[in-house]
Amino acid sequence: MDEIFSQIANLGFPIVVSIYLLVRIEAKLDNLTVSITELSKAIENIKRV
């Protein structure tokens, strides 16, 4: 029984941390994508002037 809990602790914690970090990074990447798109549009507007 202790072996099972040990395996869950050894595998479960890194999995949970990895999922948490991936979710946080995904949100930041979405914001970065929006910012790059807005910057691209702003550069296009400057070229037209």
C-alpha distance matrix in Angstrom:
0.0 3.8 5.3 5.2 6.6 8.7 10.1 10.9 12.6 14.4 15.6 15.9 18.1 20.7 21.0 21.7 24.2 25.8 26.4 27.8 30.1 31.3 32.3 34.2 35.9 36.9 38.7 40.5 41.5 43.0 45.0 46.2 47.3 49.3 50.9 51.9 53.4 55.4 56.6 57.7 59.7 61.3 62.3 63.9 65.8 67.1 68.3 70.3 72.2
3.8 0.0 3.8 5.4 5.1 6.0 8.6 9.9 10.4 12.1 14.2 14.7 16.3 18.8 19.8 20.5 22.4 24.3 25.4 26.5 28.5 30.1 31.2 32.8 34.5 35.8 37.6 39.1 40.3 41.9 43.8 44.8 46.2 48.3 49.6 50.6 52.4 54.2 55.2 56.5 58.6 60.0 60.9 62.7 64.6 65.7 67.0 69.1 70.9
5.3 3.8 0.0 3.8 5.5 5.0 6.2 8.6 9.8 10.4 12.1 13.5 15.4 17.3 18.2 19.6 21.5 22.9 24.1 25.7 27.5 28.7 30.2 31.9 33.3 34.5 36.6 38.1 38.9 40.7 42.8 43.5 44.7 47.1 48.4 49.1 50.9 53.0 53.9 55.0 57.2 58.7 59.5 61.2 63.3 64.4 65.4 67.6 69.6
5.2 5.4 3.8 0.0 3.8 5.4 5.2 6.2 8.6 9.8 10.6 11.3 13.8 15.9 16.1 17.3 19.7 21.0 21.7 23.4 25.6 26.5 27.7 29.8 31.3 32.2 34.2 36.0 36.8 38.3 40.5 41.5 42.5 44.7 46.3 47.1 48.7 50.8 51.8 52.9 55.0 56.6 57.5 59.0 61.1 62.4 63.4 65.5 67.5
6.6 5.1 5.5 3.8 0.0 3.8 5.4 5.1 6.1 8.5 9.9 9.8 11.6 14.4 15.0 15.5 17.7 19.6 20.4 21.5 23.8 25.2 26.2 27.8 29.6 30.8 32.6 34.2 35.4 36.9 38.8 39.9 41.2 43.3 44.6 45.7 47.4 49.3 50.3 51.6 53.7 55.1 56.1 57.8 59.7 60.9 62.2 64.2 66.1
8.7 6.0 5.0 5.4 3.8 0.0 3.8 5.5 5.1 6.1 8.6 9.7 10.8 13.0 14.3 15.4 17.0 18.7 20.2 21.3 23.0 24.6 26.1 27.5 29.0 30.5 32.4 33.7 34.7 36.7 38.5 39.2 40.7 42.9 44.1 45.0 46.9 48.8 49.6 50.9 53.2 54.4 55.3 57.1 59.1 60.1 61.3 63.6 65.3
10.1 8.6 6.2 5.2 5.4 3.8 0.0 3.8 5.4 5.0 6.0 7.8 10.0 11.4 12.1 13.9 15.8 16.8 18.2 20.0 21.6 22.7 24.3 26.1 27.3 28.5 30.8 32.1 32.8 34.7 36.8 37.5 38.6 41.0 42.4 43.0 44.8 47.0 47.8 48.8 51.1 52.6 53.4 55.0 57.2 58.2 59.3 61.5 63.4
10.9 9.9 8.6 6.2 5.1 5.5 3.8 0.0 3.8 5.5 5.3 5.1 7.7 10.0 10.1 11.1 13.5 14.9 15.7 17.3 19.4 20.5 21.7 23.6 25.1 26.2 28.1 29.8 30.7 32.3 34.4 35.3 36.5 38.7 40.1 41.0 42.7 44.7 45.7 46.9 49.0 50.5 51.4 53.1 55.0 56.3 57.4 59.5 61.4
12.6 10.4 9.8 8.6 6.1 5.1 5.4 3.8 0.0 3.8 5.6 5.3 5.8 8.6 10.0 10.5 12.0 14.1 15.4 16.3 18.2 19.9 21.2 22.5 24.1 25.7 27.5 28.8 30.0 31.8 33.5 34.4 36.0 38.1 39.2 40.2 42.2 44.0 44.8 46.2 48.4 49.6 50.6 52.5 54.4 55.4 56.7 58.9 60.6
14.4 12.1 10.4 9.8 8.5 6.1 5.0 5.5 3.8 0.0 3.8 6.0 6.3 7.3 9.3 11.0 11.9 13.2 15.2 16.6 17.7 19.3 21.2 22.5 23.5 25.2 27.4 28.4 29.2 31.4 33.2 33.7 35.2 37.6 38.6 39.3 41.4 43.4 44.0 45.2 47.6 48.9 49.6 51.5 53.5 54.4 55.5 57.9 59.7
15.6 14.2 12.1 10.6 9.9 8.6 6.0 5.3 5.6 3.8 0.0 3.8 5.7 5.8 6.4 8.9 10.4 11.0 12.6 14.6 15.9 16.8 18.7 20.5 21.4 22.7 25.1 26.4 26.9 28.9 31.0 31.6 32.7 35.2 36.5 37.1 38.9 41.1 41.9 42.9 45.2 46.7 47.4 49.1 51.3 52.3 53.3 55.5 57.5
15.9 14.7 13.5 11.3 9.8 9.7 7.8 5.1 5.3 6.0 3.8 0.0 3.8 5.7 5.2 6.2 8.6 9.9 10.7 12.3 14.3 15.4 16.7 18.5 20.0 21.1 23.1 24.7 25.6 27.3 29.3 30.3 31.5 33.6 35.1 36.0 37.7 39.6 40.6 41.8 43.9 45.4 46.4 48.0 50.0 51.2 52.4 54.5 56.3
18.1 16.3 15.4 13.8 11.6 10.8 10.0 7.7 5.8 6.3 5.7 3.8 0.0 3.8 5.4 5.2 6.2 8.6 10.0 10.6 12.3 14.3 15.6 16.7 18.3 20.0 21.7 22.9 24.2 26.1 27.7 28.6 30.2 32.3 33.4 34.5 36.4 38.2 39.0 40.4 42.6 43.8 44.8 46.7 48.5 49.5 50.9 53.1 54.8
20.7 18.8 17.3 15.9 14.4 13.0 11.4 10.0 8.6 7.3 5.8 5.7 3.8 0.0 3.8 5.5 5.1 6.0 8.6 9.8 10.5 12.1 14.2 15.4 16.2 18.0 20.2 21.1 22.0 24.2 26.0 26.4 27.9 30.4 31.3 32.1 34.2 36.1 36.7 38.0 40.4 41.6 42.3 44.2 46.3 47.2 48.3 50.7 52.4
21.0 19.8 18.2 16.1 15.0 14.3 12.1 10.1 10.0 9.3 6.4 5.2 5.4 3.8 0.0 3.8 5.5 5.1 6.2 8.6 10.0 10.6 12.4 14.4 15.3 16.4 18.7 20.2 20.8 22.6 24.8 25.5 26.5 28.9 30.3 31.0 32.7 34.9 35.8 36.8 39.0 40.6 41.4 43.1 45.1 46.3 47.4 49.5 51.4
21.7 20.5 19.6 17.3 15.5 15.4 13.9 11.1 10.5 11.0 8.9 6.2 5.2 5.5 3.8 0.0 3.8 5.4 5.2 6.1 8.7 10.0 10.7 12.5 14.3 15.4 17.1 18.8 20.0 21.5 23.3 24.5 25.8 27.8 29.2 30.3 32.0 33.8 34.9 36.3 38.2 39.6 40.8 42.5 44.3 45.5 46.9 48.9 50.6
24.2 22.4 21.5 19.7 17.7 17.0 15.8 13.5 12.0 11.9 10.4 8.6 6.2 5.1 5.5 3.8 0.0 3.8 5.5 5.1 6.2 8.6 10.0 10.7 12.2 14.2 15.8 16.8 18.2 20.2 21.6 22.5 24.2 26.3 27.2 28.4 30.4 32.1 32.9 34.4 36.6 37.6 38.7 40.6 42.4 43.4 44.8 47.0 48.6
25.8 24.3 22.9 21.0 19.6 18.7 16.8 14.9 14.1 13.2 11.0 9.9 8.6 6.0 5.1 5.4 3.8 0.0 3.8 5.4 5.2 6.1 8.6 10.0 10.5 12.1 14.5 15.4 16.1 18.3 20.2 20.6 22.0 24.4 25.6 26.3 28.2 30.3 31.0 32.2 34.5 35.8 36.6 38.4 40.4 41.5 42.6 44.9 46.7
26.4 25.4 24.1 21.7 20.4 20.2 18.2 15.7 15.4 15.2 12.6 10.7 10.0 8.6 6.2 5.2 5.5 3.8 0.0 3.8 5.5 5.1 6.2 8.7 9.9 10.5 12.7 14.5 15.2 16.6 18.8 19.9 20.9 23.0 24.6 25.5 27.0 29.0 30.2 31.3 33.3 34.9 36.0 37.5 39.4 40.8 42.0 43.9 45.8
27.8 26.5 25.7 23.4 21.5 21.3 20.0 17.3 16.3 16.6 14.6 12.3 10.6 9.8 8.6 6.1 5.1 5.4 3.8 0.0 3.8 5.5 5.3 6.4 8.7 10.0 11.2 12.8 14.4 15.8 17.3 18.7 20.3 22.0 23.3 24.7 26.4 27.9 29.1 30.7 32.5 33.7 35.1 36.9 38.5 39.7 41.2 43.2 44.8
30.1 28.5 27.5 25.6 23.8 23.0 21.6 19.4 18.2 17.7 15.9 14.3 12.3 10.5 10.0 8.7 6.2 5.2 5.5 3.8 0.0 3.8 5.4 5.1 6.0 8.5 10.1 10.7 12.1 14.3 15.6 16.3 18.1 20.2 21.1 22.2 24.3 25.9 26.7 28.3 30.4 31.5 32.6 34.5 36.3 37.2 38.7 40.9 42.5
31.3 30.1 28.7 26.5 25.2 24.6 22.7 20.5 19.9 19.3 16.8 15.4 14.3 12.1 10.6 10.0 8.6 6.1 5.1 5.5 3.8 0.0 3.8 5.5 5.1 6.0 8.7 9.9 10.2 12.2 14.3 14.9 16.1 18.4 19.8 20.6 22.3 24.3 25.3 26.4 28.6 30.0 31.0 32.6 34.6 35.8 37.0 39.1 40.9
32.3 31.2 30.2 27.7 26.2 26.1 24.3 21.7 21.2 21.2 18.7 16.7 15.6 14.2 12.4 10.7 10.0 8.6 6.2 5.3 5.4 3.8 0.0 3.8 5.5 5.1 6.5 8.9 10.0 10.8 12.8 14.4 15.5 17.1 18.8 20.2 21.5 23.2 24.7 26.0 27.7 29.2 30.6 32.1 33.7 35.2 36.7 38.4 40.2
34.2 32.8 31.9 29.8 27.8 27.5 26.1 23.6 22.5 22.5 20.5 18.5 16.7 15.4 14.4 12.5 10.7 10.0 8.7 6.4 5.1 5.5 3.8 0.0 3.8 5.4 5.4 6.5 8.8 10.2 11.1 12.6 14.5 16.0 17.0 18.7 20.5 21.8 22.9 24.7 26.5 27.5 29.0 30.9 32.3 33.5 35.2 37.1 38.6
35.9 34.5 33.3 31.3 29.6 29.0 27.3 25.1 24.1 23.5 21.4 20.0 18.3 16.2 15.3 14.3 12.2 10.5 9.9 8.7 6.0 5.1 5.5 3.8 0.0 3.8 5.4 5.1 6.1 8.6 9.9 10.3 12.1 14.3 15.1 16.2 18.3 19.9 20.7 22.2 24.4 25.5 26.6 28.5 30.2 31.3 32.7 34.8 36.5
36.9 35.8 34.5 32.2 30.8 30.5 28.5 26.2 25.7 25.2 22.7 21.1 20.0 18.0 16.4 15.4 14.2 12.1 10.5 10.0 8.5 6.0 5.1 5.4 3.8 0.0 3.8 5.4 5.0 6.2 8.8 9.7 10.5 12.5 14.3 15.2 16.6 18.6 19.9 21.0 22.9 24.5 25.7 27.1 29.0 30.4 31.7 33.5 35.4
38.7 37.6 36.6 34.2 32.6 32.4 30.8 28.1 27.5 27.4 25.1 23.1 21.7 20.2 18.7 17.1 15.8 14.5 12.7 11.2 10.1 8.7 6.5 5.4 5.4 3.8 0.0 3.8 5.4 5.1 6.4 8.7 9.9 10.9 12.6 14.4 15.6 16.9 18.6 20.2 21.6 22.9 24.6 26.2 27.6 29.1 30.8 32.4 34.0
40.5 39.1 38.1 36.0 34.2 33.7 32.1 29.8 28.8 28.4 26.4 24.7 22.9 21.1 20.2 18.8 16.8 15.4 14.5 12.8 10.7 9.9 8.9 6.5 5.1 5.4 3.8 0.0 3.8 5.4 5.1 6.1 8.6 10.0 10.5 12.3 14.3 15.4 16.4 18.3 20.1 21.0 22.5 24.5 25.9 27.0 28.7 30.7 32.1
41.5 40.3 38.9 36.8 35.4 34.7 32.8 30.7 30.0 29.2 26.9 25.6 24.2 22.0 20.8 20.0 18.2 16.1 15.2 14.4 12.1 10.2 10.0 8.8 6.1 5.0 5.4 3.8 0.0 3.8 5.4 4.9 6.1 8.7 9.7 10.4 12.3 14.2 15.1 16.3 18.4 19.8 20.8 22.5 24.4 25.6 26.9 28.9 30.7
43.0 41.9 40.7 38.3 36.9 36.7 34.7 32.3 31.8 31.4 28.9 27.3 26.1 24.2 22.6 21.5 20.2 18.3 16.6 15.8 14.3 12.2 10.8 10.2 8.6 6.2 5.1 5.4 3.8 0.0 3.8 5.4 5.1 6.4 8.7 10.0 10.8 12.6 14.3 15.5 16.9 18.6 20.2 21.4 23.0 24.7 26.1 27.7 29.6
45.0 43.8 42.8 40.5 38.8 38.5 36.8 34.4 33.5 33.2 31.0 29.3 27.7 26.0 24.8 23.3 21.6 20.2 18.8 17.3 15.6 14.3 12.8 11.1 9.9 8.8 6.4 5.1 5.4 3.8 0.0 3.8 5.4 5.2 6.3 8.7 10.0 10.7 12.3 14.3 15.6 16.6 18.5 20.2 21.3 22.8 24.6 26.2 27.7
46.2 44.8 43.5 41.5 39.9 39.2 37.5 35.3 34.4 33.7 31.6 30.3 28.6 26.4 25.5 24.5 22.5 20.6 19.9 18.7 16.3 14.9 14.4 12.6 10.3 9.7 8.7 6.1 4.9 5.4 3.8 0.0 3.8 5.4 5.0 6.2 8.6 9.9 10.4 12.2 14.3 15.2 16.4 18.4 20.0 21.0 22.6 24.7 26.2
47.3 46.2 44.7 42.5 41.2 40.7 38.6 36.5 36.0 35.2 32.7 31.5 30.2 27.9 26.5 25.8 24.2 22.0 20.9 20.3 18.1 16.1 15.5 14.5 12.1 10.5 9.9 8.6 6.1 5.1 5.4 3.8 0.0 3.8 5.4 5.2 6.2 8.7 9.9 10.6 12.5 14.3 15.4 16.7 18.6 20.1 21.3 23.1 25.1
49.3 48.3 47.1 44.7 43.3 42.9 41.0 38.7 38.1 37.6 35.2 33.6 32.3 30.4 28.9 27.8 26.3 24.4 23.0 22.0 20.2 18.4 17.1 16.0 14.3 12.5 10.9 10.0 8.7 6.4 5.2 5.4 3.8 0.0 3.8 5.5 5.1 6.2 8.6 9.9 10.7 12.4 14.3 15.5 16.7 18.6 20.2 21.6 23.3
50.9 49.6 48.4 46.3 44.6 44.1 42.4 40.1 39.2 38.6 36.5 35.1 33.4 31.3 30.3 29.2 27.2 25.6 24.6 23.3 21.1 19.8 18.8 17.0 15.1 14.3 12.6 10.5 9.7 8.7 6.3 5.0 5.4 3.8 0.0 3.8 5.4 5.1 6.1 8.6 9.9 10.5 12.3 14.3 15.4 16.6 18.5 20.3 21.6
51.9 50.6 49.1 47.1 45.7 45.0 43.0 41.0 40.2 39.3 37.1 36.0 34.5 32.1 31.0 30.3 28.4 26.3 25.5 24.7 22.2 20.6 20.2 18.7 16.2 15.2 14.4 12.3 10.4 10.0 8.7 6.2 5.2 5.5 3.8 0.0 3.8 5.5 5.0 6.1 8.7 9.8 10.5 12.3 14.3 15.3 16.5 18.7 20.4
53.4 52.4 50.9 48.7 47.4 46.9 44.8 42.7 42.2 41.4 38.9 37.7 36.4 34.2 32.7 32.0 30.4 28.2 27.0 26.4 24.3 22.3 21.5 20.5 18.3 16.6 15.6 14.3 12.3 10.8 10.0 8.6 6.2 5.1 5.4 3.8 0.0 3.8 5.4 5.1 6.3 8.7 10.0 10.7 12.5 14.4 15.5 17.0 19.1
55.4 54.2 53.0 50.8 49.3 48.8 47.0 44.7 44.0 43.4 41.1 39.6 38.2 36.1 34.9 33.8 32.1 30.3 29.0 27.9 25.9 24.3 23.2 21.8 19.9 18.6 16.9 15.4 14.2 12.6 10.7 9.9 8.7 6.2 5.1 5.5 3.8 0.0 3.8 5.4 5.1 6.2 8.7 9.9 10.6 12.5 14.4 15.6 17.1
56.6 55.2 53.9 51.8 50.3 49.6 47.8 45.7 44.8 44.0 41.9 40.6 39.0 36.7 35.8 34.9 32.9 31.0 30.2 29.1 26.7 25.3 24.7 22.9 20.7 19.9 18.6 16.4 15.1 14.3 12.3 10.4 9.9 8.6 6.1 5.0 5.4 3.8 0.0 3.8 5.4 5.0 6.2 8.6 9.8 10.6 12.4 14.5 15.8
57.7 56.5 55.0 52.9 51.6 50.9 48.8 46.9 46.2 45.2 42.9 41.8 40.4 38.0 36.8 36.3 34.4 32.2 31.3 30.7 28.3 26.4 26.0 24.7 22.2 21.0 20.2 18.3 16.3 15.5 14.3 12.2 10.6 9.9 8.6 6.1 5.1 5.4 3.8 0.0 3.8 5.4 5.2 6.3 8.7 10.0 10.7 12.7 14.8
59.7 58.6 57.2 55.0 53.7 53.2 51.1 49.0 48.4 47.6 45.2 43.9 42.6 40.4 39.0 38.2 36.6 34.5 33.3 32.5 30.4 28.6 27.7 26.5 24.4 22.9 21.6 20.1 18.4 16.9 15.6 14.3 12.5 10.7 9.9 8.7 6.3 5.1 5.4 3.8 0.0 3.8 5.4 5.1 6.3 8.8 10.0 10.8 12.9
61.3 60.0 58.7 56.6 55.1 54.4 52.6 50.5 49.6 48.9 46.7 45.4 43.8 41.6 40.6 39.6 37.6 35.8 34.9 33.7 31.5 30.0 29.2 27.5 25.5 24.5 22.9 21.0 19.8 18.6 16.6 15.2 14.3 12.4 10.5 9.8 8.7 6.2 5.0 5.4 3.8 0.0 3.8 5.4 5.1 6.3 8.8 10.1 11.1
62.3 60.9 59.5 57.5 56.1 55.3 53.4 51.4 50.6 49.6 47.4 46.4 44.8 42.3 41.4 40.8 38.7 36.6 36.0 35.1 32.6 31.0 30.6 29.0 26.6 25.7 24.6 22.5 20.8 20.2 18.5 16.4 15.4 14.3 12.3 10.5 10.0 8.7 6.2 5.2 5.4 3.8 0.0 3.8 5.4 5.1 6.3 8.8 10.2
63.9 62.7 61.2 59.0 57.8 57.1 55.0 53.1 52.5 51.5 49.1 48.0 46.7 44.2 43.1 42.5 40.6 38.4 37.5 36.9 34.5 32.6 32.1 30.9 28.5 27.1 26.2 24.5 22.5 21.4 20.2 18.4 16.7 15.5 14.3 12.3 10.7 9.9 8.6 6.3 5.1 5.4 3.8 0.0 3.8 5.4 5.1 6.5 9.1
65.8 64.6 63.3 61.1 59.7 59.1 57.2 55.0 54.4 53.5 51.3 50.0 48.5 46.3 45.1 44.3 42.4 40.4 39.4 38.5 36.3 34.6 33.7 32.3 30.2 29.0 27.6 25.9 24.4 23.0 21.3 20.0 18.6 16.7 15.4 14.3 12.5 10.6 9.8 8.7 6.3 5.1 5.4 3.8 0.0 3.8 5.5 5.3 6.7
67.1 65.7 64.4 62.4 60.9 60.1 58.2 56.3 55.4 54.4 52.3 51.2 49.5 47.2 46.3 45.5 43.4 41.5 40.8 39.7 37.2 35.8 35.2 33.5 31.3 30.4 29.1 27.0 25.6 24.7 22.8 21.0 20.1 18.6 16.6 15.3 14.4 12.5 10.6 10.0 8.8 6.3 5.1 5.4 3.8 0.0 3.8 5.4 5.4
68.3 67.0 65.4 63.4 62.2 61.3 59.3 57.4 56.7 55.5 53.3 52.4 50.9 48.3 47.4 46.9 44.8 42.6 42.0 41.2 38.7 37.0 36.7 35.2 32.7 31.7 30.8 28.7 26.9 26.1 24.6 22.6 21.3 20.2 18.5 16.5 15.5 14.4 12.4 10.7 10.0 8.8 6.3 5.1 5.5 3.8 0.0 3.8 5.5
70.3 69.1 67.6 65.5 64.2 63.6 61.5 59.5 58.9 57.9 55.5 54.5 53.1 50.7 49.5 48.9 47.0 44.9 43.9 43.2 40.9 39.1 38.4 37.1 34.8 33.5 32.4 30.7 28.9 27.7 26.2 24.7 23.1 21.6 20.3 18.7 17.0 15.6 14.5 12.7 10.8 10.1 8.8 6.5 5.3 5.4 3.8 0.0 3.8
72.2 70.9 69.6 67.5 66.1 65.3 63.4 61.4 60.6 59.7 57.5 56.3 54.8 52.4 51.4 50.6 48.6 46.7 45.8 44.8 42.5 40.9 40.2 38.6 36.5 35.4 34.0 32.1 30.7 29.6 27.7 26.2 25.1 23.3 21.6 20.4 19.1 17.1 15.8 14.8 12.9 11.1 10.2 9.1 6.7 5.4 5.5 3.8 0.0
